[in-house]
Amino acid sequence: MDAILKKFYQSMLALSAVFMVGTFLVIGTSIVSRLMKQSIPGLDAYAGYCIAAALFLALPAALQQGDHIRVTLVIERLPKKLRHWIEWWCLGVAGLLSVYMAWFSVRFVYQSYTLGDVSTSADATPLWIPQLAMALGCIGFAIAFLHALVLRWKGRDFIQASQENAHVE
């Protein structure tokens, strides 16, 4: 199951990269059309949809790779036993919040679909379509946190903490 979930996270990351390329293509098209004194309505909205999709779809892989911001400066200085419980608490709260976020985003997509919501910009896209990426990313994020809790229960690490030290220039 662990291997399947890791492939799922990597697949979502690859899909996120596709949306990043989509953002580049949409913005490039917008620039070229403006240089040619043409206007293609809705390109700004599609760039925004692509950016949001890329962000949400990358959440599970970013968590698994240790790329989310974690406040380890304080936690590392705590006694080992207290640190153990604080880390459990943090994973538990984050897991609950991510499950709520996933539930809310799926509900949001469903409401947009049933109400027939469309974008107010020139593209008039049904909003449930770009919201699907948000819901999928939130579901993946919740699965990743629940996966992290199960692995922690088994005494294994889920988050591969980055070995790079932060630097300020």
C-alpha positions as CSV (number, residue, x, y, z in Angstrom):
1,M,0.0,0.0,0.0
2,D,2.9,2.3,0.8
3,A,4.3,2.0,-2.7
4,I,0.9,2.6,-4.3
5,L,0.4,5.8,-2.3
6,K,3.9,7.1,-3.1
7,K,3.1,6.5,-6.8
8,F,-0.2,8.4,-6.3
9,Y,1.7,11.3,-4.8
10,Q,4.2,11.3,-7.7
11,S,1.4,11.1,-10.3
12,M,-0.3,14.1,-8.7
13,L,3.0,15.9,-8.8
14,A,3.4,15.1,-12.5
15,L,-0.1,16.4,-13.1
16,S,0.9,19.6,-11.2
17,A,3.8,20.0,-13.6
18,V,1.5,19.7,-16.5
19,F,-0.6,22.5,-15.2
20,M,2.5,24.6,-14.7
21,V,3.4,24.1,-18.3
22,G,-0.3,25.0,-19.1
23,T,0.2,28.2,-17.2
24,F,3.3,29.0,-19.3
25,L,1.5,28.3,-22.5
26,V,-1.6,30.3,-21.6
27,I,0.5,33.3,-20.5
28,G,2.7,33.0,-23.6
29,T,-0.4,32.9,-25.8
30,S,-1.7,36.0,-24.0
31,I,1.5,37.9,-24.6
32,V,1.7,36.9,-28.3
33,S,-1.9,37.8,-28.9
34,R,-1.4,41.2,-27.3
35,L,1.7,41.8,-29.5
36,M,-0.4,41.0,-32.5
37,K,-3.1,43.5,-31.3
38,Q,-5.6,40.7,-30.7
39,S,-7.4,39.8,-27.6
40,I,-8.4,36.3,-26.5
41,P,-11.0,36.6,-23.7
42,G,-10.6,34.5,-20.6
43,L,-6.8,33.7,-20.8
44,D,-6.2,35.4,-17.5
45,A,-8.8,33.2,-15.9
46,Y,-7.3,30.1,-17.4
47,A,-3.8,31.1,-16.2
48,G,-5.3,31.4,-12.7
49,Y,-7.0,28.0,-12.9
50,C,-3.7,26.4,-14.0
51,I,-1.8,28.0,-11.2
52,A,-4.4,26.9,-8.6
53,A,-4.4,23.4,-10.0
54,A,-0.6,23.2,-9.9
55,L,-0.5,24.3,-6.3
56,F,-3.2,22.0,-4.9
57,L,-2.1,18.9,-6.9
58,A,1.5,19.3,-5.5
59,L,0.4,19.3,-1.9
60,P,0.7,15.6,-1.1
61,A,4.2,15.1,-2.8
62,A,5.4,18.3,-1.1
63,L,4.3,17.0,2.3
64,Q,6.0,13.6,1.6
65,Q,9.2,15.2,0.5
66,G,9.3,17.5,3.6
67,D,8.9,20.7,1.6
68,H,6.1,22.2,3.7
69,I,7.1,24.7,6.3
70,R,7.6,23.1,9.7
71,V,8.7,24.9,12.8
72,T,11.5,22.7,13.9
73,L,13.5,25.4,15.6
74,V,11.4,25.0,18.7
75,I,10.5,21.3,18.4
76,E,14.2,20.2,18.1
77,R,15.0,21.9,21.4
78,L,12.3,20.1,23.4
79,P,13.0,17.0,25.5
80,K,12.7,13.9,23.4
81,K,9.5,12.6,25.1
82,L,7.7,16.0,24.9
83,R,8.9,16.3,21.2
84,H,7.4,12.9,20.5
85,W,3.9,13.9,21.8
86,I,4.1,17.4,20.2
87,E,4.8,15.7,16.8
88,W,1.9,13.4,17.3
89,W,-0.4,16.3,18.1
90,C,0.8,18.3,15.1
91,L,0.2,15.3,12.7
92,G,-3.2,14.6,14.3
93,V,-4.4,18.2,14.0
94,A,-3.0,18.6,10.5
95,G,-4.7,15.3,9.6
96,L,-8.1,16.5,10.9
97,L,-7.8,19.9,9.2
98,S,-6.8,18.3,5.9
99,V,-9.8,15.9,6.0
100,Y,-12.1,18.8,6.7
101,M,-10.5,20.8,3.9
102,A,-11.0,17.8,1.5
103,W,-14.6,17.4,2.6
104,F,-15.3,21.1,2.2
105,S,-13.6,21.2,-1.3
106,V,-15.6,18.2,-2.6
107,R,-18.8,19.8,-1.2
108,F,-17.8,23.1,-2.9
109,V,-17.4,21.4,-6.3
110,Y,-20.7,19.6,-5.9
111,Q,-22.5,22.9,-5.1
112,S,-20.9,24.7,-8.0
113,Y,-22.0,21.8,-10.3
114,T,-25.6,21.7,-9.0
115,L,-26.1,25.5,-9.0
116,G,-24.5,25.8,-12.4
117,D,-22.0,28.4,-11.3
118,V,-19.9,29.9,-14.1
119,S,-16.9,32.2,-14.1
120,T,-17.7,35.9,-14.1
121,S,-14.9,36.6,-16.5
122,A,-15.2,36.5,-20.3
123,D,-14.6,32.7,-20.5
124,A,-17.8,31.8,-18.6
125,T,-16.3,28.4,-17.6
126,P,-18.4,26.2,-15.4
127,L,-16.6,26.6,-12.1
128,W,-16.8,23.0,-11.0
129,I,-14.3,22.1,-13.7
130,P,-11.3,24.1,-12.4
131,Q,-12.4,23.3,-8.8
132,L,-12.0,19.6,-9.4
133,A,-8.2,20.0,-9.3
134,M,-8.5,21.7,-5.9
135,A,-10.7,18.9,-4.6
136,L,-8.4,16.2,-5.9
137,G,-5.3,18.0,-4.4
138,C,-7.1,18.4,-1.0
139,I,-8.1,14.7,-1.0
140,G,-4.5,13.7,-1.8
141,F,-3.3,16.0,1.0
142,A,-5.7,14.4,3.5
143,I,-4.6,10.9,2.4
144,A,-1.0,11.9,2.8
145,F,-1.5,13.1,6.3
146,L,-3.4,9.9,7.2
147,H,-0.6,7.9,5.6
148,A,1.9,9.8,7.7
149,L,-0.1,9.0,10.9
150,V,-0.3,5.3,10.0
151,L,3.5,5.1,9.3
152,R,4.2,7.0,12.5
153,W,2.1,4.5,14.4
154,K,4.2,1.7,12.8
155,G,7.4,3.5,13.9
156,R,8.4,4.7,10.4
157,D,8.9,8.2,9.0
158,F,6.7,9.5,6.3
159,I,8.2,12.9,5.8
160,Q,11.6,12.9,4.1
161,A,13.0,16.0,5.7
162,S,15.1,18.0,3.4
163,Q,18.8,18.0,4.1
164,E,19.3,21.5,2.8
165,N,19.7,24.3,5.3
166,A,17.7,27.4,4.8
167,H,19.9,30.4,4.0
168,V,19.2,34.1,3.8
169,E,20.9,36.4,1.5
